[in-house]
């Protein structure tokens, strides 16, 4: 095989290696983060926070109502059990009871509203929890498939790198250095001569360079982009 054919084969292998590495990197990114799962987790966290806030509010209001009940009960007993006979004191007790019961009524109205909100929040939380569980199941399946695919790609990459090592051994080190330098700077190191034009940069190739590209023992380079040229 000619030198340029060996170089072209090396570039094909390197393109394959780059493609495999990019595919593996993409899988690694997908393994590291799942947007649907993150969205489901965020939705559940929001629903749970709302649920917890309303539960605390409900408990606080229930405690306040219970505290008022604890004040109202003995005052009602004093009002009706005959232990207080002074009319002014009885009037004062009655006014205090009216005040306490008004407070309790307001709290009970607020408690009812919070309980209604809590019921809706509880339903929303349960729905978000179910959605999160489904997202986690789907993620487990996705991860298993991604890991299996990654293993296949890693095996293919190892084989491609082994082929590359064998191909590099076929080529003189100076030619390898030239190829790798151009590839590093240009992305692709080898370009085809199309008519009299370099396919890499679309600039016309001098006839002397074109003739050199036909020599199987040398490497011709585009005077403009410096890519290694081949005819085919």
C-alpha positions in Angstrom: 0.0 0.0 0.0 1.2 3.5 -0.8 2.1 6.0 1.8 -0.9 8.2 1.0 -3.2 5.2 1.2 -1.8 4.4 4.6 -2.4 8.0 5.7 -6.0 7.9 4.4 -6.7 4.7 6.2 -5.3 6.2 9.4 -7.6 9.2 9.0 -10.6 6.9 8.5 -9.7 5.1 11.7 -9.2 8.4 13.5 -12.6 9.6 12.3 -14.1 6.4 13.6 -12.3 6.9 17.0 -13.6 10.5 17.2 -17.1 9.4 16.5 -17.0 6.7 19.1 -15.5 9.0 21.7 -18.2 11.6 21.0 -20.9 9.0 21.3 -19.5 7.8 24.6 -19.2 11.4 25.9 -22.8 12.0 24.9 -23.9 8.9 26.8 -21.8 9.9 29.8 -23.6 13.3 29.8 -27.0 11.5 29.6 -26.0 9.2 32.4 -25.0 12.1 34.6 -28.2 14.0 34.2 -31.8 13.4 33.2 -33.9 16.4 32.4 -37.3 14.6 32.8 -36.2 13.1 36.1 -34.9 16.5 37.3 -38.2 18.1 36.3 -40.3 15.4 38.1 -38.1 15.9 41.3 -38.6 19.6 41.2 -42.3 19.3 40.7 -42.6 16.9 43.7 -40.4 19.2 45.8 -42.7 22.1 45.1 -45.8 20.1 45.7 -44.4 18.7 48.9 -43.3 22.1 50.2 -46.9 23.4 49.6 -48.3 20.4 51.4 -46.0 20.8 54.4 -46.7 24.5 54.7 -50.5 23.9 54.7 -50.2 21.0 57.1 -48.3 23.3 59.6 -50.8 26.0 59.1 -53.7 23.6 59.7 -52.1 22.3 62.9 -51.3 25.8 64.2 -55.0 26.8 63.6 -56.3 23.7 65.3 -54.1 24.4 68.2 -55.4 28.0 68.4 -59.0 26.8 68.2 -58.3 24.3 71.0 -56.7 27.0 73.1 -59.8 29.1 72.7 -62.0 26.1 73.6 -60.0 25.7 76.7 -60.8 29.3 77.6 -64.5 29.2 76.6 -65.4 26.0 78.5 -64.7 27.2 82.0 -66.2 30.6 81.3 -69.4 29.0 80.1 -69.4 26.9 83.3 -69.0 30.0 85.4 -71.8 31.7 83.5 -74.4 28.9 83.9 -73.5 26.9 87.1 -74.6 29.6 89.5 -71.2 30.1 91.1 -71.3 33.8 90.0 -74.2 35.9 91.1 -73.0 39.4 90.6 -74.8 40.8 87.6 -71.9 43.0 86.5 -69.5 40.0 86.7 -72.0 37.9 84.8 -72.2 40.5 82.1 -68.5 40.7 81.9 -68.3 36.9 81.5 -70.9 37.0 78.8 -69.0 39.7 76.9 -65.8 37.8 77.2 -67.5 34.7 75.9 -68.8 36.6 73.0 -65.4 37.9 72.2 -63.7 34.5 72.5 -66.4 32.8 70.4 -66.0 35.5 67.7 -62.3 34.8 67.7 -63.0 31.1 67.5 -65.4 31.6 64.6 -62.8 33.5 62.7 -60.2 30.9 63.3 -62.6 28.1 62.3 -63.3 29.9 59.0 -59.6 30.2 58.4 -59.1 26.6 59.4 -61.8 25.5 57.0 -60.2 27.4 54.1 -56.8 25.9 54.9 -58.3 22.4 55.1 -59.7 22.8 51.7 -56.4 24.0 50.4 -54.6 21.2 52.2 -56.9 18.7 50.5 -56.1 20.0 47.1 -52.4 20.2 48.0 -52.5 16.6 49.2 -53.9 15.5 45.9 -51.3 17.4 44.0 -48.6 16.0 46.1 -49.8 12.4 45.5 -50.0 13.0 41.8 -46.5 14.5 41.8 -45.2 11.6 43.8 -46.7 9.1 41.3 -45.2 11.0 38.4 -41.8 11.0 40.2 -42.0 7.2 40.8 -42.8 6.7 37.1 -39.9 9.0 36.1 -37.5 7.0 38.3 -38.7 3.7 36.7 -38.2 5.2 33.3 -34.8 6.5 34.3 -33.7 3.0 35.6 -34.6 1.5 32.2 -32.9 4.4 30.4 -29.7 4.0 32.4 -29.6 0.2 31.8 -29.9 0.8 28.1 -27.3 3.6 28.1 -24.9 1.5 30.1 -25.3 -1.4 27.7 -24.8 0.9 24.7 -21.7 2.5 26.3 -20.2 -0.9 26.9 -20.7 -1.7 23.2 -19.1 1.6 22.2 -16.2 1.2 24.6 -15.5 -2.3 23.0 -15.6 -0.8 19.5 -13.4 2.1 20.6 -10.8 -0.3 22.0 -10.8 -2.3 18.8 -10.5 0.9 16.7 -7.6 2.1 18.9 -5.9 -1.2 18.4 -6.3 -0.9 14.6 -4.9 2.6 14.8 -1.8 1.4 16.7 -1.2 -1.2 14.0 -1.7 1.4 11.3 0.6 3.9 12.9 3.3 1.2 13.0 3.1 1.0 9.2 3.9 4.6 8.6 7.2 6.5 9.1 7.3 8.6 12.3 8.0 11.8 10.3 4.8 11.3 8.3 2.8 10.5 11.4 4.0 13.8 13.0 3.0 15.7 9.9 -0.4 14.0 9.8 -1.1 14.6 13.4 0.0 18.2 13.3 -2.2 19.0 10.4 -5.2 17.1 11.9 -4.7 19.0 15.2 -4.8 22.4 13.3 -7.3 21.6 10.6 -9.6 18.9 12.0 -9.0 16.7 9.0 -5.5 16.1 7.8 -6.2 14.6 4.4 -8.1 16.2 1.5 -8.9 14.9 -2.0 -7.9 16.8 -5.2 -11.1 17.4 -7.0 -10.1 18.3 -10.6 -7.5 20.9 -9.7 -8.9 22.0 -6.4 -8.3 21.1 -2.8 -11.5 19.7 -1.3 -10.5 21.0 2.1 -10.2 24.7 1.3 -11.5 24.9 -2.3 -8.3 26.6 -3.5 -6.7 25.7 -6.8 -3.7 23.3 -6.6 -0.6 24.1 -8.6 0.2 21.5 -11.3 3.5 20.7 -9.6 1.8 19.8 -6.4 -0.8 17.8 -8.2 1.9 15.8 -9.9 3.6 15.2 -6.5 0.3 13.8 -5.2 0.6 10.9 -7.7 3.9 9.8 -6.1 3.1 6.9 -3.8 6.2 7.4 -1.8 5.8 11.1 -0.9 3.1 13.3 0.7 1.9 16.4 -1.1 0.4 19.3 0.8 -2.0 22.0 -0.2 -0.1 25.3 -0.4 -3.1 27.1 1.2 -4.5 24.9 4.0 -1.5 22.5 4.3 -3.7 19.4 4.2 -2.2 16.2 2.8 -3.5 15.6 -0.7 -4.6 12.5 -2.4 -6.0 11.8 -5.9 -9.1 9.7 -6.1 
